[in-house]
Amino acid sequence: MKLVRVHGPDDFRIDDVDEPVAGPRDAVVRVSACGICGTDLRYVRQGGLIGPSDVPMPIGHELSGVVESVGTEVGGLAVGARVVLNPTGAGNMIGNGGAEGGFAPRLLVRNVDAGESLFTIPDSIPDHLAALAEPLGVGMNAVDRSGAQPGEKVVVVGAGPIGLAAIATLADRGVEDVVAVDLSPSRLEIARKLGARETINAAQEKTFRRLRSLHGEEPVLGSPMVGSDVYIEASGASAMIPKIIGQAKGGARLAVVALHTDDIPVNFLVVMMKQLTIQGAMEYPADYREMIELLKRRDLSPMISHRFALDDFADAFDVARDPQAGGKVIIDIN
């Protein structure tokens, strides 16, 4: 079968590999759809999980599919069940340095009873939308960590798939005053469709000046600060974090969900004086089913801007790494 693997920096290939066979505690999933994640872009750029390796690394972890076979010791999972995947369940690390990846017609999921890896989904959720469960969970966890509540003023910096997932979660929870910040007009348009009240194109206007007009000002030691209650940093633009800290009002909260690999200077005197909360956010809510429930309640189809066949993965990858291209790119496999 075909499988997308990383062979080195900026070198990914659709390889021919043997089809998987389920062991006694495993399952084989016929993959229906798999999204391209920003993490996939990073793995390709650097040539692997943390750099080049002698062994090609499979990628793809945002997926939906159908259980095709199960091992003799697997309980509670029926052949034919439609499922979504927790790629880190049972320590599998699927598409994230493990031996399997989701850009393939079939996927081996090991030790499915040892940890929650596969979750059944209703027929009301189409395959391509079900594949949003994993990135939706990342954005949802950022919202959880931020503590954002209805009535608060929230800023989501970065309207890529994770920022869009955070916006959809906020809207679902009744948080109405959400402002999305990005450089891409197409992504900002999607943000509005998913629930953002206002958008700021940071390439065309001063972000914090506009936020003052939208969220007002509150003084800190006599100096006017932006009145936003919560910031969710999903852009990966390292310069935004010290800017947020410098502009935030007293008691504001910042959840960082984007990957920042460079050291970022933080003035902790300002953090102390303003009594700010800075919270990291990684992976998913404690209950993976929360994303499935949201997908049942709300239409997240605007989040998907492009769909490609597996054979056209190179074209899909080019679109996914273009920050102006739009939202989530989905590979339709079966």
VEXDREN-2710 file (C-alpha; in Angstrom, 1 decimal):
% VEXDREN-2710
k/r/px/py/pz
1/MET/0.0/0.0/0.0
2/LYS/1.0/3.7/-0.2
3/LEU/2.3/5.5/2.9
4/VAL/3.7/9.0/3.2
5/ARG/7.0/9.1/5.0
6/VAL/9.7/11.7/5.7
7/HIS/13.1/10.7/4.4
8/GLY/15.1/13.8/5.2
9/PRO/14.8/17.6/5.4
10/ASP/12.1/18.7/2.8
11/ASP/12.0/15.2/1.5
12/PHE/8.7/13.3/1.8
13/ARG/7.7/10.5/-0.4
14/ILE/4.7/8.2/-1.1
15/ASP/6.3/4.9/-0.4
16/ASP/5.1/1.4/-1.2
17/VAL/5.0/-0.7/2.0
18/ASP/3.4/-3.9/3.2
19/GLU/-0.2/-3.7/4.4
20/PRO/-0.6/-4.0/8.2
21/VAL/-1.8/-7.1/9.9
22/ALA/-3.5/-6.8/13.4
23/GLY/-1.8/-8.7/16.2
24/PRO/-3.9/-10.1/19.1
25/ARG/-4.3/-6.7/20.8
26/ASP/-4.4/-4.5/17.7
27/ALA/-6.8/-3.1/15.2
28/VAL/-6.5/-2.2/11.5
29/VAL/-8.4/0.9/10.4
30/ARG/-9.3/1.6/6.8
31/VAL/-8.5/5.4/6.7
32/SER/-11.2/7.6/5.2
33/ALA/-9.7/11.1/5.6
34/CYS/-6.6/12.6/7.2
35/GLY/-5.7/16.2/7.7
36/ILE/-2.3/17.9/7.2
37/CYS/-1.2/19.4/10.5
38/GLY/1.3/22.2/11.1
39/THR/3.4/19.5/12.9
40/ASP/3.6/17.5/9.7
41/LEU/5.0/20.6/8.0
42/ARG/7.6/20.9/10.8
43/TYR/8.6/17.2/10.5
44/VAL/9.1/17.5/6.8
45/ARG/11.0/20.8/7.2
46/GLN/13.5/19.3/9.7
47/GLY/13.6/15.8/8.3
48/GLY/11.9/13.9/11.1
49/LEU/10.7/14.0/14.7
50/ILE/13.7/16.1/15.9
51/GLY/15.9/15.9/12.8
52/PRO/17.1/13.4/10.1
53/SER/17.1/9.7/10.9
54/ASP/18.2/6.5/9.2
55/VAL/14.6/5.3/9.3
56/PRO/11.9/7.0/7.2
57/MET/9.2/8.5/9.5
58/PRO/5.5/8.1/8.7
59/ILE/3.3/11.1/9.1
60/GLY/-0.4/11.8/9.5
61/HIS/-2.3/11.7/12.7
62/GLU/-5.6/13.7/12.2
63/LEU/-7.9/11.0/10.8
64/SER/-11.1/9.2/10.6
65/GLY/-11.8/5.7/9.3
66/VAL/-13.5/2.4/9.6
67/VAL/-12.4/-0.6/11.7
68/GLU/-11.4/-3.3/9.2
69/SER/-10.1/-6.0/11.5
70/VAL/-9.4/-6.6/15.2
71/GLY/-7.1/-8.9/17.1
72/THR/-8.4/-11.9/19.1
73/GLU/-7.9/-10.2/22.4
74/VAL/-9.6/-6.9/21.5
75/GLY/-12.9/-6.2/23.3
76/GLY/-15.5/-3.6/22.7
77/LEU/-14.5/-2.6/19.2
78/ALA/-16.5/-4.0/16.3
79/VAL/-15.4/-4.5/12.7
80/GLY/-17.2/-1.9/10.6
81/ALA/-17.3/0.8/13.3
82/ARG/-16.6/4.3/12.2
83/VAL/-13.9/5.9/14.4
84/VAL/-11.6/8.8/15.0
85/LEU/-8.1/8.4/16.4
86/ASN/-6.2/9.7/19.4
87/PRO/-2.7/9.4/17.9
88/THR/-1.0/9.3/21.3
89/GLY/-3.3/6.8/22.9
90/ALA/-1.7/3.7/24.4
91/GLY/1.7/5.3/23.7
92/ASN/1.4/4.7/19.9
93/MET/2.6/8.2/18.8
94/ILE/1.0/7.6/15.4
95/GLY/2.4/10.1/12.8
96/ASN/4.5/11.6/15.6
97/GLY/7.6/9.4/15.5
98/GLY/5.9/6.1/15.8
99/ALA/6.1/3.2/13.3
100/GLU/2.7/4.1/11.7
101/GLY/1.2/7.1/9.9
102/GLY/-2.2/8.1/8.8
103/PHE/-1.5/9.1/5.2
104/ALA/-2.2/5.6/4.0
105/PRO/-5.2/3.4/3.0
106/ARG/-4.8/1.3/6.2
107/LEU/-3.4/2.0/9.7
108/LEU/-2.3/-0.4/12.4
109/VAL/-3.3/0.8/15.9
110/ARG/-1.5/-1.2/18.5
111/ASN/-2.8/-2.2/22.0
112/VAL/-6.2/-0.6/21.5
113/ASP/-7.4/-1.9/24.9
114/ALA/-4.4/-0.5/26.7
115/GLY/-5.4/3.1/26.3
116/GLU/-8.1/5.1/24.6
117/SER/-7.0/5.2/21.0
118/LEU/-10.1/4.8/18.9
119/PHE/-13.5/6.4/19.4
120/THR/-16.7/5.6/17.6
121/ILE/-18.5/8.3/15.8
122/PRO/-22.1/8.6/14.6
123/ASP/-23.1/8.4/10.9
124/SER/-24.2/12.1/11.1
125/ILE/-20.6/13.2/11.0
126/PRO/-19.1/12.9/7.5
127/ASP/-15.6/11.4/7.2
128/HIS/-13.8/14.6/6.3
129/LEU/-15.4/16.5/9.2
130/ALA/-14.7/13.7/11.6
131/ALA/-11.0/14.1/10.8
132/LEU/-11.2/17.5/12.5
133/ALA/-11.6/15.8/15.9
134/GLU/-7.9/15.8/16.7
135/PRO/-7.0/19.4/15.8
136/LEU/-10.3/20.5/17.3
137/GLY/-9.1/18.9/20.5
138/VAL/-5.9/21.0/20.5
139/GLY/-7.8/24.2/20.1
140/MET/-10.4/23.1/22.7
141/ASN/-7.7/22.3/25.2
142/ALA/-6.3/25.8/24.8
143/VAL/-9.7/27.2/25.6
144/ASP/-9.9/25.0/28.6
145/ARG/-6.5/26.1/29.8
146/SER/-7.4/29.8/29.3
147/GLY/-10.5/29.5/31.5
148/ALA/-12.4/31.7/29.0
149/GLN/-16.1/32.2/30.1
150/PRO/-19.2/33.7/28.5
151/GLY/-19.1/37.5/29.0
152/GLU/-15.3/37.7/28.7
153/LYS/-13.4/39.4/25.9
154/VAL/-11.1/37.0/24.1
155/VAL/-8.4/37.4/21.5
156/VAL/-7.3/34.5/19.4
157/VAL/-3.9/35.3/17.8
158/GLY/-3.5/33.1/14.7
159/ALA/-6.4/31.9/12.6
160/GLY/-4.8/28.7/11.4
161/PRO/-6.5/25.4/12.0
162/ILE/-5.8/25.4/15.8
163/GLY/-6.8/29.0/16.2
164/LEU/-10.0/28.3/14.2
165/ALA/-10.7/25.3/16.4
166/ALA/-10.3/27.5/19.5
167/ILE/-12.8/30.0/18.0
168/ALA/-15.3/27.3/17.2
169/THR/-15.0/26.0/20.8
170/LEU/-15.5/29.5/22.2
171/ALA/-18.6/30.0/20.1
172/ASP/-20.0/26.7/21.1
173/ARG/-19.5/27.7/24.8
174/GLY/-21.3/31.0/24.4
175/VAL/-18.3/33.2/24.4
176/GLU/-19.5/35.9/22.0
177/ASP/-16.8/38.6/22.1
178/VAL/-14.0/36.9/20.3
179/VAL/-11.5/38.8/18.1
180/ALA/-9.3/36.8/15.6
181/VAL/-5.9/38.2/14.6
182/ASP/-4.1/36.9/11.5
183/LEU/-2.3/38.0/8.3
184/SER/-4.5/36.1/5.9
185/PRO/-7.8/37.5/4.7
186/SER/-9.1/34.1/3.8
187/ARG/-8.4/32.7/7.3
188/LEU/-10.0/35.7/8.9
189/GLU/-13.1/35.2/6.8
190/ILE/-13.3/31.6/8.1
191/ALA/-12.8/32.8/11.6
192/ARG/-15.9/35.0/11.2
193/LYS/-17.9/32.0/9.9
194/LEU/-16.9/30.0/12.9
195/GLY/-17.9/32.6/15.5
196/ALA/-15.4/35.5/15.7
197/ARG/-17.2/38.8/16.3
198/GLU/-14.4/40.9/14.8
199/THR/-11.1/40.2/12.9
200/ILE/-7.9/42.1/12.7
201/ASN/-5.5/41.8/9.8
202/ALA/-2.2/42.5/11.4
203/ALA/-0.6/43.2/8.0
204/GLN/-2.9/46.2/7.5
205/GLU/-3.6/47.7/10.9
206/LYS/-2.0/48.0/14.4
207/THR/-3.3/45.0/16.4
208/PHE/-3.3/46.5/19.8
209/ARG/-4.7/49.9/18.7
210/ARG/-7.6/48.1/17.1
211/LEU/-8.1/45.9/20.2
212/ARG/-8.3/49.1/22.4
213/SER/-11.2/50.3/20.2
214/LEU/-12.9/46.9/20.4
215/HIS/-12.3/45.8/24.0
216/GLY/-11.6/49.2/25.6
217/GLU/-8.9/50.1/28.1
218/GLU/-8.2/49.5/31.7
219/PRO/-5.5/51.3/33.7
220/VAL/-2.5/49.6/35.4
221/LEU/-0.7/51.9/37.7
222/GLY/-2.1/54.8/35.8
223/SER/-1.2/53.5/32.3
224/PRO/-4.0/52.5/29.9
225/MET/-3.9/48.8/28.9
226/VAL/-5.9/46.8/26.4
227/GLY/-9.2/45.6/28.1
228/SER/-9.1/42.0/26.7
229/ASP/-9.5/39.3/29.4
230/VAL/-8.0/36.3/27.6
231/TYR/-5.4/35.8/24.9
232/ILE/-4.9/32.5/23.1
233/GLU/-1.6/32.5/21.2
234/ALA/-2.0/30.1/18.2
235/SER/0.2/31.9/15.6
236/GLY/3.7/30.8/16.5
237/ALA/4.9/34.4/16.0
238/SER/7.3/34.7/19.0
239/ALA/7.2/38.5/19.0
240/MET/3.5/38.4/20.0
241/ILE/4.1/37.0/23.5
242/PRO/6.1/40.0/24.9
243/LYS/3.7/42.3/23.1
244/ILE/0.7/40.7/24.8
245/ILE/2.4/40.8/28.2
246/GLY/3.3/44.5/27.6
247/GLN/-0.3/45.5/26.5
248/ALA/-2.4/43.2/28.7
249/LYS/-4.5/44.6/31.5
250/GLY/-4.1/43.5/35.1
251/GLY/-5.3/39.9/35.7
252/ALA/-5.4/39.0/32.0
253/ARG/-4.7/35.4/31.0
254/LEU/-2.6/34.0/28.2
255/ALA/-2.8/30.4/26.9
256/VAL/0.1/29.5/24.5
257/VAL/-0.8/26.6/22.2
258/ALA/1.4/27.4/19.2
259/LEU/4.9/25.8/19.1
260/HIS/7.6/28.3/19.9
261/THR/11.1/26.7/19.5
262/ASP/13.1/29.9/20.1
263/ASP/13.8/31.5/23.5
264/ILE/11.4/34.4/24.1
265/PRO/12.3/37.2/26.5
266/VAL/9.6/37.7/29.2
267/ASN/9.7/40.6/31.6
268/PHE/8.5/38.9/34.8
269/LEU/8.4/42.1/36.7
270/VAL/5.5/43.1/34.4
271/VAL/4.0/39.7/34.8
272/MET/4.1/40.1/38.6
273/MET/2.9/43.7/38.7
274/LYS/-0.1/42.9/36.4
275/GLN/-0.7/39.5/38.1
276/LEU/-0.9/37.8/34.7
277/THR/-1.5/34.1/34.2
278/ILE/0.6/32.4/31.5
279/GLN/-0.6/28.9/30.7
280/GLY/0.8/26.3/28.2
281/ALA/-1.6/24.1/26.3
282/MET/-0.7/20.8/24.6
283/GLU/-2.8/18.0/23.2
284/TYR/-6.4/17.4/24.2
285/PRO/-9.1/17.6/26.8
286/ALA/-9.2/14.7/29.3
287/ASP/-12.2/13.3/27.6
288/TYR/-11.5/12.8/23.9
289/ARG/-15.2/12.5/23.2
290/GLU/-15.8/16.2/23.8
291/MET/-14.7/16.9/20.3
292/ILE/-17.1/14.4/18.9
293/GLU/-19.9/16.0/20.8
294/LEU/-19.0/19.4/19.4
295/LEU/-18.9/18.0/15.9
296/LYS/-22.4/16.7/16.4
297/ARG/-23.6/20.1/17.6
298/ARG/-22.0/22.5/15.2
299/ASP/-21.1/22.7/11.5
300/LEU/-17.3/23.1/11.2
301/SER/-17.2/22.7/7.4
302/PRO/-15.9/26.2/6.9
303/MET/-12.7/25.1/8.7
304/ILE/-11.9/22.9/5.7
305/SER/-10.7/24.9/2.8
306/HIS/-9.1/22.2/0.5
307/ARG/-9.5/18.5/-0.2
308/PHE/-7.1/16.3/-2.2
309/ALA/-6.6/12.6/-3.1
310/LEU/-3.6/10.8/-1.6
311/ASP/-1.9/10.6/-5.0
312/ASP/-2.0/14.5/-5.0
313/PHE/-0.3/14.7/-1.6
314/ALA/2.5/16.9/-2.9
315/ASP/0.0/19.5/-4.2
316/ALA/-1.9/19.3/-0.9
317/PHE/1.3/19.9/1.0
318/ASP/2.1/23.0/-1.0
319/VAL/-1.3/24.4/-0.1
320/ALA/-0.9/23.5/3.6
321/ARG/2.4/25.3/4.0
322/ASP/1.0/28.5/2.3
323/PRO/-0.2/30.7/5.2
324/GLN/-2.4/32.6/2.9
325/ALA/-4.2/29.6/1.4
326/GLY/-6.9/29.2/4.0
327/GLY/-7.9/26.6/6.6
328/LYS/-7.5/22.9/7.0
329/VAL/-6.3/20.7/4.1
330/ILE/-7.8/17.2/4.1
331/ILE/-6.6/14.2/2.2
332/ASP/-9.5/11.9/1.2
333/ILE/-8.1/8.4/1.2
334/ASN/-10.9/5.8/1.0
END
